[in-house]
Amino acid sequence: MRAIIVIGLYKKGTSQTQIASFLGITTAEVNYYIKGKRGNNEIINKLQSDVEFMDTVSSTVEKIINDTDVINLCTLCSIARKKILKDGSSCPFDW
């Protein structure tokens, strides 16, 4: 998910330094995500081909850029888990 958000922010013209600041990661990590050196490319490609997931990513990216809301990644994570795991497993943080 982080790789896809980084890529989305970068495509919107956000600098690597800003992306790192937004996400609380280093600029080196941002650069690795952009260059495809970090993250599971098979999963990234699968999620990027899913319209529902990418619509949610676009919304999240816009919120990050506009700083209009507290960013909640639970929805994004939940959709990703359904698309990748396809076993209906619940969130590990739902106790």
Secondary structure, 3 states (H helix, E strand, C coil): CHHHHHHHHHHCCCCHHHHHHHHCCCHHHHHHHHHCCCCCHHHHHHHHCCHHHHHHHHHHHHHHHHCCCCCCCHHHHHHHHHHHHCCCCCCCCCC
